[in-house]
């Protein structure tokens, strides 16, 4: 019980953001788990200043069934009193009353700055309380140090030092839902829509939603349009319509300005389009709908990871430890000095105020700058400087996965920008063998971004079954680069082509695999395209399943997910829905584990809780089938709860891609083609391409926070082909988090050692990653 004797308080402050409840839940349960007392402070800093019933001790069940709720169940409020020393004095008195010397603040940069000021004044505040006779010297001695840790809750993603803030992904979900809905009505009536999204000082939401929707024009405060933008925008909108498009989408951040700092309003843009072009134009201001609704899977998992890391930071704090903020770097939670991050965030605003716009974009981080550059590259066709001698083909292989079409679209367009001849192939390697190859242009892939499934068609056929016909068509169409977008079959297929190079000289071409599968089981990447959409689909189904038990007798649901032998989908969905257990192949379990889980659920159902949820990956165990688990839980729970089975099946493969998968697919398509273009130049000699080295056939993937190209021949050494899995999988450390938050008996030592095995805690330079 490493936290015995500690008292931790958690509050939410500033604007609400989806995912705050998941963070409150994680801080509370992790705090209780390590033996600390945990207090919930209601109504933010106002509750801290007022005290009384606003500060309540929490137990395990206090945060039950809140992970799926939007907003914050403990409330948030702006508090003028806390900005004064007198207010902070009252707040200190209220904390000392409860013996609280560890504070977790979930909010924006203003809330976190306030917390740091509170911490720096703590000793002086206690001295004043002693002087006024409100506390004794002994009490002051016992509570002499206040530890602060911050979690950034802001839908704008405007805080420097973290790749994503809590609530941003969910806000993007709301925006994309609206854009997808508006697109259908806009096409029906040939309308132009001007969408205003939140972002008074930060254009992240506008930028990513513009990138993920293929918007025709975009306004963000960090990069105001050049003078005379009105003429250029109208010219481009007119060109789009003249080519047969039935809609135009313009996205504008609420803080959009021109080069002189004058605001650009959505109504001004609308009037401009109507007057200059005569288009039927409507304005939609999204407003607070972006803050509403249930949090996305990404935000639930992010908040859970950050909440647990926050408790660890408080446990390990020393008198010399500066106040820290828990941030996301790639797929890792890291701790950074709070005020350094706040300062960089302020530097961005200062650069904008001083009209140093290029610097402002750079200060936002590499990810923001990368998004902006890719949007400009793909939004409008620019003639290639010269025609290249290269041609490349793009195909989808394996099961359909959301985001495939986004990757094809960006790959086609960047290939055309490079001057290449670009072909697309229908029905994967089978289509390549049958010669189902056609050349495509820029506008042939318009409107593909938000489409689920595979517009090209995809099959599981591997090259070894039709190698000679594939070689024949590679020669016939003079294909010198092959971009394969798909799952394990895509990786395995390219590996077969590489291994056949010695027999067929035509296969000495540049090849690249973009991993796209809901299973997330392709070696060489931490995330595959489509896995985020699949997790959200499974999560939404589980939310509905849990809700179906409301008002009925106590019930446990056994839910089977897809994923083959890979347990990623089950594990991450389990964290996102607060599952009691998630059984996967990579984490072997015995009848003793099943017995412990059944006993846990039986005890849980004797409380006020009425629902239980158990996830099972489809191939987690040969004998402990979904039906077996149903029979086991039903038998052991007789008289306490009943059971139901739900097999989610192919609904996990369907639906429109999430903002993450649209954005990720777009980026991977661009980076893959740029890498292929560079390799083609390197291996081009005497009018022909000859690529026979291992590094000319790679898998592109996000590894931690870096986009890496891994040769398929190297990945073969770390692949379990029998079970279609990488031998090492980063997400297995999430299993410990899942179990701890579900109240399993797992030691803190095991949790820390598991985290350290996968995560090196370190202070990183303050920049955003991919």
SEKEBA-780005 format. One record per residue (C-alpha): x, y negated, z negated; residue number from 1; residue in three letters. Coordinates in steps of 0.1 Angstrom, whole numbers, plus 5000, padded with zeros to 4 digits. Layout:
// residues N
   xx   yy   zz pos code
    X    Y    Z NUM  ALA
...
END
This chain:
// residues 770
   xx   yy   zz pos code
 5000 5000 5000   1  UNK
 5025 4974 5013   2  UNK
 5000 4946 5008   3  UNK
 4990 4954 4972   4  UNK
 4986 4921 4953   5  UNK
 4983 4900 4984   6  UNK
 4952 4880 4992   7  UNK
 4945 4871 5029   8  UNK
 4919 4847 5042   9  UNK
 4908 4844 5078  10  UNK
 4889 4815 5094  11  UNK
 4878 4804 5129  12  UNK
 4880 4768 5138  13  UNK
 4874 4745 5168  14  UNK
 4854 4756 5198  15  UNK
 4842 4792 5197  16  UNK
 4856 4818 5220  17  UNK
 4845 4853 5229  18  UNK
 4867 4878 5211  19  UNK
 4870 4859 5178  20  UNK
 4849 4885 5161  21  UNK
 4872 4913 5173  22  UNK
 4901 4893 5158  23  UNK
 4883 4888 5125  24  UNK
 4875 4925 5124  25  UNK
 4911 4935 5130  26  UNK
 4925 4911 5104  27  UNK
 4900 4922 5078  28  UNK
 4904 4960 5084  29  UNK
 4942 4958 5087  30  UNK
 4944 4937 5056  31  UNK
 4922 4961 5036  32  UNK
 4942 4990 5050  33  UNK
 4975 4978 5037  34  UNK
 4959 4972 5003  35  UNK
 4954 4935 5003  36  UNK
 4923 4916 4993  37  UNK
 4907 4899 5024  38  UNK
 4885 4869 5023  39  UNK
 4863 4855 5050  40  UNK
 4860 4817 5052  41  UNK
 4827 4806 5067  42  UNK
 4823 4775 5088  43  UNK
 4861 4770 5095  44  UNK
 4880 4742 5077  45  UNK
 4847 4727 5065  46  UNK
 4841 4759 5045  47  UNK
 4877 4759 5033  48  UNK
 4872 4723 5020  49  UNK
 4837 4729 5005  50  UNK
 4846 4763 4989  51  UNK
 4819 4780 4969  52  UNK
 4799 4806 4989  53  UNK
 4818 4797 5020  54  UNK
 4847 4819 5008  55  UNK
 4837 4855 5003  56  UNK
 4857 4887 4998  57  UNK
 4852 4912 5026  58  UNK
 4850 4950 5025  59  UNK
 4854 4975 5054  60  UNK
 4817 4973 5063  61  UNK
 4816 4935 5063  62  UNK
 4829 4935 5098  63  UNK
 4811 4966 5111  64  UNK
 4794 4963 5145  65  UNK
 4806 4928 5153  66  UNK
 4833 4936 5180  67  UNK
 4808 4933 5208  68  UNK
 4793 4900 5196  69  UNK
 4802 4867 5213  70  UNK
 4809 4835 5193  71  UNK
 4821 4839 5157  72  UNK
 4799 4855 5130  73  UNK
 4818 4835 5103  74  UNK
 4810 4802 5120  75  UNK
 4832 4774 5132  76  UNK
 4829 4736 5126  77  UNK
 4849 4704 5133  78  UNK
 4860 4690 5099  79  UNK
 4870 4654 5094  80  UNK
 4876 4659 5057  81  UNK
 4905 4684 5064  82  UNK
 4923 4657 5084  83  UNK
 4927 4637 5052  84  UNK
 4950 4646 5023  85  UNK
 4921 4645 4999  86  UNK
 4903 4671 5019  87  UNK
 4934 4693 5021  88  UNK
 4938 4690 4983  89  UNK
 4903 4704 4978  90  UNK
 4911 4732 5003  91  UNK
 4942 4741 4983  92  UNK
 4922 4742 4951  93  UNK
 4897 4766 4966  94  UNK
 4924 4789 4979  95  UNK
 4943 4789 4946  96  UNK
 4910 4798 4928  97  UNK
 4909 4830 4947  98  UNK
 4947 4836 4946  99  UNK
 4949 4833 4984 100  UNK
 4984 4825 4997 101  UNK
 4981 4840 5032 102  UNK
 4959 4823 5058 103  UNK
 4951 4835 5093 104  UNK
 4937 4807 5115 105  UNK
 4919 4815 5148 106  UNK
 4915 4784 5169 107  UNK
 4931 4760 5193 108  UNK
 4962 4739 5191 109  UNK
 4945 4712 5169 110  UNK
 4933 4738 5144 111  UNK
 4968 4755 5143 112  UNK
 4985 4721 5139 113  UNK
 4963 4714 5110 114  UNK
 4972 4747 5094 115  UNK
 5009 4739 5097 116  UNK
 5005 4705 5081 117  UNK
 4986 4722 5053 118  UNK
 5014 4746 5048 119  UNK
 5041 4719 5048 120  UNK
 5022 4700 5022 121  UNK
 5014 4730 5000 122  UNK
 5040 4725 4973 123  UNK
 5030 4688 4970 124  UNK
 4993 4697 4968 125  UNK
 4999 4722 4940 126  UNK
 5020 4696 4921 127  UNK
 4991 4671 4924 128  UNK
 4966 4697 4912 129  UNK
 4988 4705 4882 130  UNK
 4992 4668 4875 131  UNK
 4954 4663 4876 132  UNK
 4949 4692 4853 133  UNK
 4929 4712 4879 134  UNK
 4953 4742 4877 135  UNK
 4980 4753 4853 136  UNK
 5017 4754 4860 137  UNK
 5016 4792 4858 138  UNK
 4989 4794 4885 139  UNK
 5010 4770 4907 140  UNK
 5040 4792 4902 141  UNK
 5021 4823 4912 142  UNK
 5008 4806 4943 143  UNK
 5039 4786 4952 144  UNK
 5041 4796 4988 145  UNK
 5015 4795 5016 146  UNK
 5020 4817 5046 147  UNK
 5003 4808 5079 148  UNK
 4998 4828 5110 149  UNK
 4978 4816 5140 150  UNK
 4958 4833 5167 151  UNK
 4949 4811 5197 152  UNK
 4912 4811 5205 153  UNK
 4905 4789 5235 154  UNK
 4886 4797 5267 155  UNK
 4908 4772 5286 156  UNK
 4941 4792 5282 157  UNK
 4957 4758 5275 158  UNK
 4982 4769 5249 159  UNK
 5018 4774 5259 160  UNK
 5037 4804 5246 161  UNK
 5010 4831 5254 162  UNK
 5000 4847 5287 163  UNK
 4963 4846 5277 164  UNK
 4944 4831 5248 165  UNK
 4914 4848 5232 166  UNK
 4882 4841 5252 167  UNK
 4898 4832 5285 168  UNK
 4891 4865 5302 169  UNK
 4855 4865 5291 170  UNK
 4850 4830 5303 171  UNK
 4863 4841 5337 172  UNK
 4838 4869 5337 173  UNK
 4810 4844 5332 174  UNK
 4823 4822 5360 175  UNK
 4827 4850 5384 176  UNK
 4792 4864 5377 177  UNK
 4779 4829 5386 178  UNK
 4800 4826 5417 179  UNK
 4790 4861 5429 180  UNK
 4753 4852 5424 181  UNK
 4757 4818 5441 182  UNK
 4774 4834 5471 183  UNK
 4743 4854 5481 184  UNK
 4720 4824 5480 185  UNK
 4746 4801 5497 186  UNK
 4749 4826 5526 187  UNK
 4712 4829 5529 188  UNK
 4708 4791 5534 189  UNK
 4742 4781 5548 190  UNK
 4749 4760 5518 191  UNK
 4779 4744 5502 192  UNK
 4782 4748 5464 193  UNK
 4803 4726 5441 194  UNK
 4809 4745 5409 195  UNK
 4822 4725 5379 196  UNK
 4839 4747 5353 197  UNK
 4854 4738 5319 198  UNK
 4889 4725 5316 199  UNK
 4892 4689 5305 200  UNK
 4930 4690 5303 201  UNK
 4938 4724 5317 202  UNK
 4928 4738 5351 203  UNK
 4934 4775 5344 204  UNK
 4898 4786 5346 205  UNK
 4893 4766 5379 206  UNK
 4925 4779 5393 207  UNK
 4920 4816 5386 208  UNK
 4883 4816 5395 209  UNK
 4893 4798 5428 210  UNK
 4919 4825 5435 211  UNK
 4895 4853 5426 212  UNK
 4867 4840 5447 213  UNK
 4886 4827 5477 214  UNK
 4872 4792 5472 215  UNK
 4876 4767 5501 216  UNK
 4888 4739 5480 217  UNK
 4900 4735 5444 218  UNK
 4905 4706 5420 219  UNK
 4927 4709 5389 220  UNK
 4940 4682 5366 221  UNK
 4976 4694 5368 222  UNK
 4978 4689 5406 223  UNK
 4956 4661 5419 224  UNK
 4950 4661 5456 225  UNK
 4971 4638 5478 226  UNK
 4957 4605 5489 227  UNK
 4933 4609 5518 228  UNK
 4922 4643 5505 229  UNK
 4886 4635 5514 230  UNK
 4893 4636 5551 231  UNK
 4913 4668 5549 232  UNK
 4888 4686 5527 233  UNK
 4859 4678 5550 234  UNK
 4880 4688 5581 235  UNK
 4887 4722 5565 236  UNK
 4851 4728 5555 237  UNK
 4840 4719 5590 238  UNK
 4865 4744 5605 239  UNK
 4853 4771 5582 240  UNK
 4817 4766 5593 241  UNK
 4827 4764 5630 242  UNK
 4842 4799 5627 243  UNK
 4809 4813 5616 244  UNK
 4811 4812 5578 245  UNK
 4777 4806 5562 246  UNK
 4789 4792 5529 247  UNK
 4815 4770 5513 248  UNK
 4826 4772 5477 249  UNK
 4844 4742 5460 250  UNK
 4855 4746 5424 251  UNK
 4863 4716 5403 252  UNK
 4877 4715 5367 253  UNK
 4858 4690 5345 254  UNK
 4891 4671 5340 255  UNK
 4899 4668 5377 256  UNK
 4916 4635 5387 257  UNK
 4931 4619 5417 258  UNK
 4968 4607 5420 259  UNK
 4960 4574 5403 260  UNK
 4944 4592 5374 261  UNK
 4908 4583 5384 262  UNK
 4883 4611 5376 263  UNK
 4869 4631 5405 264  UNK
 4833 4641 5397 265  UNK
 4814 4670 5411 266  UNK
 4786 4647 5423 267  UNK
 4812 4625 5441 268  UNK
 4824 4656 5460 269  UNK
 4788 4667 5468 270  UNK
 4779 4632 5481 271  UNK
 4811 4632 5502 272  UNK
 4802 4666 5519 273  UNK
 4766 4655 5525 274  UNK
 4776 4621 5540 275  UNK
 4805 4633 5561 276  UNK
 4793 4667 5573 277  UNK
 4756 4668 5566 278  UNK
 4758 4702 5549 279  UNK
 4731 4713 5525 280  UNK
 4752 4709 5492 281  UNK
 4743 4717 5456 282  UNK
 4761 4711 5423 283  UNK
 4763 4737 5396 284  UNK
 4778 4727 5362 285  UNK
 4785 4759 5342 286  UNK
 4790 4742 5309 287  UNK
 4787 4762 5277 288  UNK
 4776 4793 5295 289  UNK
 4813 4800 5299 290  UNK
 4816 4803 5261 291  UNK
 4786 4826 5258 292  UNK
 4779 4863 5262 293  UNK
 4796 4894 5251 294  UNK
 4835 4895 5252 295  UNK
 4852 4914 5279 296  UNK
 4872 4946 5272 297  UNK
 4905 4926 5277 298  UNK
 4895 4901 5250 299  UNK
 4884 4927 5226 300  UNK
 4916 4947 5229 301  UNK
 4937 4915 5229 302  UNK
 4920 4902 5198 303  UNK
 4924 4935 5180 304  UNK
 4961 4937 5188 305  UNK
 4967 4901 5178 306  UNK
 4947 4905 5145 307  UNK
 4967 4935 5134 308  UNK
 5000 4918 5143 309  UNK
 4989 4888 5123 310  UNK
 4986 4909 5092 311  UNK
 5020 4924 5098 312  UNK
 5034 4889 5102 313  UNK
 5020 4879 5068 314  UNK
 5033 4911 5052 315  UNK
 5068 4904 5065 316  UNK
 5068 4866 5058 317  UNK
 5096 4852 5037 318  UNK
 5101 4817 5023 319  UNK
 5123 4809 5053 320  UNK
 5098 4822 5079 321  UNK
 5083 4793 5099 322  UNK
 5045 4794 5106 323  UNK
 5041 4816 5136 324  UNK
 5015 4822 5163 325  UNK
 5008 4857 5176 326  UNK
 5010 4856 5214 327  UNK
 5007 4879 5243 328  UNK
 5037 4886 5265 329  UNK
 5029 4911 5292 330  UNK
 5012 4939 5273 331  UNK
 5030 4932 5240 332  UNK
 5020 4911 5210 333  UNK
 5049 4889 5199 334  UNK
 5054 4862 5173 335  UNK
 5066 4827 5183 336  UNK
 5072 4796 5161 337  UNK
 5039 4778 5160 338  UNK
 5050 4742 5163 339  UNK
 5074 4749 5191 340  UNK
 5044 4762 5211 341  UNK
 5023 4733 5201 342  UNK
 5050 4709 5212 343  UNK
 5053 4724 5247 344  UNK
 5015 4723 5250 345  UNK
 5016 4685 5241 346  UNK
 5045 4681 5266 347  UNK
 5022 4693 5294 348  UNK
 4996 4666 5286 349  UNK
 5024 4640 5284 350  UNK
 5037 4650 5318 351  UNK
 5002 4647 5333 352  UNK
 4996 4613 5316 353  UNK
 5029 4601 5331 354  UNK
 5019 4615 5365 355  UNK
 5048 4640 5366 356  UNK
 5024 4666 5380 357  UNK
 5050 4691 5394 358  UNK
 5066 4692 5360 359  UNK
 5032 4697 5343 360  UNK
 5026 4728 5365 361  UNK
 5060 4742 5356 362  UNK
 5054 4736 5319 363  UNK
 5022 4756 5321 364  UNK
 5043 4786 5328 365  UNK
 5053 4809 5356 366  UNK
 5019 4826 5358 367  UNK
 5001 4793 5363 368  UNK
 5026 4781 5389 369  UNK
 5025 4815 5407 370  UNK
 4987 4814 5408 371  UNK
 4987 4779 5423 372  UNK
 5013 4787 5450 373  UNK
 4994 4819 5460 374  UNK
 4961 4800 5462 375  UNK
 4976 4774 5485 376  UNK
 4991 4802 5506 377  UNK
 4959 4822 5511 378  UNK
 4931 4796 5511 379  UNK
 4937 4783 5546 380  UNK
 4955 4798 5576 381  UNK
 4987 4782 5586 382  UNK
 5004 4792 5619 383  UNK
 5035 4814 5614 384  UNK
 5067 4795 5622 385  UNK
 5076 4822 5647 386  UNK
 5064 4856 5657 387  UNK
 5083 4884 5639 388  UNK
 5093 4916 5656 389  UNK
 5077 4937 5629 390  UNK
 5043 4955 5625 391  UNK
 5029 4969 5594 392  UNK
 4999 4991 5586 393  UNK
 4977 4990 5554 394  UNK
 4956 5019 5542 395  UNK
 4937 5030 5511 396  UNK
 4943 5065 5496 397  UNK
 4926 5085 5469 398  UNK
 4894 5076 5450 399  UNK
 4880 5041 5455 400  UNK
 4890 5015 5428 401  UNK
 4879 4979 5423 402  UNK
 4905 4955 5435 403  UNK
 4916 4975 5465 404  UNK
 4898 4950 5489 405  UNK
 4915 4920 5471 406  UNK
 4949 4936 5477 407  UNK
 4941 4944 5514 408  UNK
 4929 4908 5520 409  UNK
 4960 4891 5505 410  UNK
 4984 4916 5522 411  UNK
 4968 4910 5556 412  UNK
 4969 4872 5552 413  UNK
 5004 4870 5539 414  UNK
 5015 4894 5566 415  UNK
 5000 4871 5593 416  UNK
 5017 4841 5576 417  UNK
 5050 4860 5580 418  UNK
 5043 4864 5617 419  UNK
 5039 4902 5616 420  UNK
 5015 4923 5635 421  UNK
 4991 4937 5609 422  UNK
 4971 4969 5613 423  UNK
 4946 4984 5590 424  UNK
 4939 5021 5589 425  UNK
 4905 5037 5581 426  UNK
 4902 5067 5558 427  UNK
 4937 5069 5544 428  UNK
 4964 5093 5557 429  UNK
 4936 5113 5575 430  UNK
 4927 5082 5594 431  UNK
 4963 5076 5603 432  UNK
 4966 5111 5616 433  UNK
 4935 5106 5638 434  UNK
 4947 5072 5651 435  UNK
 4920 5052 5633 436  UNK
 4942 5021 5635 437  UNK
 4932 4986 5644 438  UNK
 4949 4952 5644 439  UNK
 4933 4926 5622 440  UNK
 4933 4888 5620 441  UNK
 4930 4863 5592 442  UNK
 4892 4860 5592 443  UNK
 4886 4897 5595 444  UNK
 4891 4900 5557 445  UNK
 4870 4870 5547 446  UNK
 4846 4877 5519 447  UNK
 4865 4909 5507 448  UNK
 4876 4896 5473 449  UNK
 4845 4903 5453 450  UNK
 4836 4936 5470 451  UNK
 4839 4968 5450 452  UNK
 4850 5002 5464 453  UNK
 4871 5003 5496 454  UNK
 4861 4984 5528 455  UNK
 4887 5005 5548 456  UNK
 4874 5038 5535 457  UNK
 4896 5061 5515 458  UNK
 4903 5099 5513 459  UNK
 4925 5121 5492 460  UNK
 4942 5139 5521 461  UNK
 4979 5141 5517 462  UNK
 5004 5137 5546 463  UNK
 5018 5173 5544 464  UNK
 4985 5186 5559 465  UNK
 4989 5165 5590 466  UNK
 5025 5153 5591 467  UNK
 5031 5156 5629 468  UNK
 5000 5137 5638 469  UNK
 5009 5109 5613 470  UNK
 5044 5107 5629 471  UNK
 5029 5106 5663 472  UNK
 5007 5076 5655 473  UNK
 5035 5058 5636 474  UNK
 5055 5060 5669 475  UNK
 5025 5051 5690 476  UNK
 5016 5019 5671 477  UNK
 5053 5012 5664 478  UNK
 5046 5009 5627 479  UNK
 5077 4997 5608 480  UNK
 5061 4991 5574 481  UNK
 5035 5010 5555 482  UNK
 5015 4996 5526 483  UNK
 4996 5023 5508 484  UNK
 4970 5011 5482 485  UNK
 4956 5039 5460 486  UNK
 4961 5063 5430 487  UNK
 4983 5093 5423 488  UNK
 4977 5106 5459 489  UNK
 4991 5073 5473 490  UNK
 5023 5077 5453 491  UNK
 5025 5115 5461 492  UNK
 5018 5108 5498 493  UNK
 5045 5083 5502 494  UNK
 5069 5106 5483 495  UNK
 5061 5133 5509 496  UNK
 5067 5109 5538 497  UNK
 5101 5099 5523 498  UNK
 5111 5135 5518 499  UNK
 5102 5141 5555 500  UNK
 5125 5114 5567 501  UNK
 5153 5139 5574 502  UNK
 5130 5158 5598 503  UNK
 5112 5128 5614 504  UNK
 5132 5097 5622 505  UNK
 5099 5078 5628 506  UNK
 5094 5079 5590 507  UNK
 5126 5058 5583 508  UNK
 5104 5028 5578 509  UNK
 5097 5005 5548 510  UNK
 5070 5018 5525 511  UNK
 5053 5004 5494 512  UNK
 5026 5017 5471 513  UNK
 5002 4994 5452 514  UNK
 4987 5015 5424 515  UNK
 4949 5014 5424 516  UNK
 4930 5039 5403 517  UNK
 4907 5038 5373 518  UNK
 4928 5065 5356 519  UNK
 4959 5042 5353 520  UNK
 4981 5073 5358 521  UNK
 5005 5062 5385 522  UNK
 5042 5061 5375 523  UNK
 5060 5028 5378 524  UNK
 5034 5004 5365 525  UNK
 5017 4996 5332 526  UNK
 4984 4987 5349 527  UNK
 4968 5001 5380 528  UNK
 4943 4981 5400 529  UNK
 4907 4991 5391 530  UNK
 4915 5002 5355 531  UNK
 4903 4969 5340 532  UNK
 4870 4971 5359 533  UNK
 4865 5007 5349 534  UNK
 4872 5000 5312 535  UNK
 4846 4971 5313 536  UNK
 4821 4994 5330 537  UNK
 4826 5021 5304 538  UNK
 4825 4995 5276 539  UNK
 4792 4980 5288 540  UNK
 4777 5015 5289 541  UNK
 4788 5023 5254 542  UNK
 4775 4990 5241 543  UNK
 4741 4999 5255 544  UNK
 4743 5034 5242 545  UNK
 4750 5021 5207 546  UNK
 4723 4995 5209 547  UNK
 4698 5023 5219 548  UNK
 4701 5037 5184 549  UNK
 4690 5004 5167 550  UNK
 4659 5010 5146 551  UNK
 4661 5048 5149 552  UNK
 4675 5073 5126 553  UNK
 4712 5078 5122 554  UNK
 4728 5090 5154 555  UNK
 4762 5099 5168 556  UNK
 4769 5097 5205 557  UNK
 4794 5119 5223 558  UNK
 4805 5101 5255 559  UNK
 4826 5116 5282 560  UNK
 4848 5093 5303 561  UNK
 4867 5100 5336 562  UNK
 4905 5097 5340 563  UNK
 4916 5133 5347 564  UNK
 4943 5142 5322 565  UNK
 4951 5105 5315 566  UNK
 4935 5092 5284 567  UNK
 4940 5055 5291 568  UNK
 4903 5048 5299 569  UNK
 4891 5066 5268 570  UNK
 4916 5050 5245 571  UNK
 4911 5014 5256 572  UNK
 4874 5018 5259 573  UNK
 4874 5032 5224 574  UNK
 4892 5002 5210 575  UNK
 4869 4978 5229 576  UNK
 4837 4994 5215 577  UNK
 4850 5003 5180 578  UNK
 4847 5040 5186 579  UNK
 4851 5064 5157 580  UNK
 4873 5087 5177 581  UNK
 4887 5091 5212 582  UNK
 4900 5125 5222 583  UNK
 4927 5125 5250 584  UNK
 4951 5151 5265 585  UNK
 4983 5132 5256 586  UNK
 4975 5131 5218 587  UNK
 4969 5168 5210 588  UNK
 4943 5176 5184 589  UNK
 4933 5207 5165 590  UNK
 4902 5219 5147 591  UNK
 4916 5203 5116 592  UNK
 4915 5169 5133 593  UNK
 4880 5176 5144 594  UNK
 4870 5185 5109 595  UNK
 4885 5153 5095 596  UNK
 4866 5132 5121 597  UNK
 4833 5149 5114 598  UNK
 4838 5143 5076 599  UNK
 4846 5107 5083 600  UNK
 4814 5102 5103 601  UNK
 4794 5121 5077 602  UNK
 4807 5098 5050 603  UNK
 4801 5067 5072 604  UNK
 4765 5077 5079 605  UNK
 4758 5078 5042 606  UNK
 4763 5040 5041 607  UNK
 4742 5013 5058 608  UNK
 4757 5022 5092 609  UNK
 4734 5040 5116 610  UNK
 4755 5047 5146 611  UNK
 4787 5066 5155 612  UNK
 4805 5068 5188 613  UNK
 4830 5095 5198 614  UNK
 4847 5093 5232 615  UNK
 4862 5123 5250 616  UNK
 4884 5122 5281 617  UNK
 4872 5147 5306 618  UNK
 4903 5169 5306 619  UNK
 4915 5163 5270 620  UNK
 4912 5200 5260 621  UNK
 4905 5232 5278 622  UNK
 4882 5247 5251 623  UNK
 4870 5217 5231 624  UNK
 4845 5206 5258 625  UNK
 4820 5179 5255 626  UNK
 4793 5205 5248 627  UNK
 4815 5220 5221 628  UNK
 4819 5186 5204 629  UNK
 4782 5180 5206 630  UNK
 4774 5214 5190 631  UNK
 4801 5208 5163 632  UNK
 4789 5174 5153 633  UNK
 4752 5184 5155 634  UNK
 4758 5214 5133 635  UNK
 4779 5195 5107 636  UNK
 4757 5164 5107 637  UNK
 4724 5183 5102 638  UNK
 4703 5164 5078 639  UNK
 4725 5133 5080 640  UNK
 4726 5124 5116 641  UNK
 4717 5138 5150 642  UNK
 4737 5138 5183 643  UNK
 4733 5128 5219 644  UNK
 4756 5135 5249 645  UNK
 4764 5109 5276 646  UNK
 4786 5116 5306 647  UNK
 4795 5083 5322 648  UNK
 4806 5098 5355 649  UNK
 4811 5077 5386 650  UNK
 4796 5045 5373 651  UNK
 4831 5038 5361 652  UNK
 4843 5036 5397 653  UNK
 4815 5013 5409 654  UNK
 4807 4976 5406 655  UNK
 4823 4944 5415 656  UNK
 4859 4940 5404 657  UNK
 4866 4920 5373 658  UNK
 4885 4886 5375 659  UNK
 4916 4905 5363 660  UNK
 4915 4930 5391 661  UNK
 4907 4904 5418 662  UNK
 4936 4883 5406 663  UNK
 4960 4912 5401 664  UNK
 4952 4927 5435 665  UNK
 4957 4894 5452 666  UNK
 4991 4889 5436 667  UNK
 5003 4925 5442 668  UNK
 4993 4923 5479 669  UNK
 5013 4891 5483 670  UNK
 5044 4903 5464 671  UNK
 5043 4937 5482 672  UNK
 5043 4922 5517 673  UNK
 5070 4896 5508 674  UNK
 5092 4925 5495 675  UNK
 5085 4946 5526 676  UNK
 5093 4916 5548 677  UNK
 5127 4912 5531 678  UNK
 5135 4949 5534 679  UNK
 5125 4950 5571 680  UNK
 5150 4922 5577 681  UNK
 5177 4940 5558 682  UNK
 5173 4973 5578 683  UNK
 5166 4957 5612 684  UNK
 5195 4961 5636 685  UNK
 5198 4963 5674 686  UNK
 5161 4958 5679 687  UNK
 5149 4986 5656 688  UNK
 5141 4994 5620 689  UNK
 5160 5022 5603 690  UNK
 5152 5026 5565 691  UNK
 5165 5058 5549 692  UNK
 5177 5047 5515 693  UNK
 5156 5053 5484 694  UNK
 5150 5017 5477 695  UNK
 5130 5012 5509 696  UNK
 5100 5032 5496 697  UNK
 5088 5018 5462 698  UNK
 5059 5015 5439 699  UNK
 5051 4979 5429 700  UNK
 5039 4975 5394 701  UNK
 5037 4953 5363 702  UNK
 5061 4965 5337 703  UNK
 5058 4946 5304 704  UNK
 5058 4911 5320 705  UNK
 5078 4916 5351 706  UNK
 5067 4928 5386 707  UNK
 5091 4956 5394 708  UNK
 5097 4977 5425 709  UNK
 5105 5013 5416 710  UNK
 5118 5038 5442 711  UNK
 5094 5068 5445 712  UNK
 5124 5091 5445 713  UNK
 5134 5078 5411 714  UNK
 5099 5080 5397 715  UNK
 5097 5117 5408 716  UNK
 5121 5125 5379 717  UNK
 5097 5110 5353 718  UNK
 5064 5124 5367 719  UNK
 5044 5154 5354 720  UNK
 5029 5165 5388 721  UNK
 5009 5193 5373 722  UNK
 4988 5169 5352 723  UNK
 4993 5139 5375 724  UNK
 5008 5117 5348 725  UNK
 5039 5096 5341 726  UNK
 5060 5113 5314 727  UNK
 5061 5081 5294 728  UNK
 5030 5060 5288 729  UNK
 5032 5026 5270 730  UNK
 4995 5026 5259 731  UNK
 5000 5056 5236 732  UNK
 5009 5032 5208 733  UNK
 4974 5018 5210 734  UNK
 4962 5052 5197 735  UNK
 4975 5042 5162 736  UNK
 4955 5010 5164 737  UNK
 4924 5028 5174 738  UNK
 4927 5052 5145 739  UNK
 4935 5026 5119 740  UNK
 4906 5003 5128 741  UNK
 4883 5034 5128 742  UNK
 4893 5041 5091 743  UNK
 4914 5072 5098 744  UNK
 4940 5084 5073 745  UNK
 4971 5073 5090 746  UNK
 5001 5059 5071 747  UNK
 5013 5023 5075 748  UNK
 5048 5036 5080 749  UNK
 5036 5057 5110 750  UNK
 5019 5026 5124 751  UNK
 5050 5005 5121 752  UNK
 5073 5031 5135 753  UNK
 5049 5037 5164 754  UNK
 5048 5000 5172 755  UNK
 5086 4997 5170 756  UNK
 5090 5026 5193 757  UNK
 5070 5008 5220 758  UNK
 5075 4972 5211 759  UNK
 5106 4953 5202 760  UNK
 5096 4923 5181 761  UNK
 5115 4893 5192 762  UNK
 5112 4856 5197 763  UNK
 5108 4849 5234 764  UNK
 5114 4817 5253 765  UNK
 5081 4798 5256 766  UNK
 5069 4807 5290 767  UNK
 5040 4826 5305 768  UNK
 5047 4857 5325 769  UNK
 5032 4873 5356 770  UNK
END
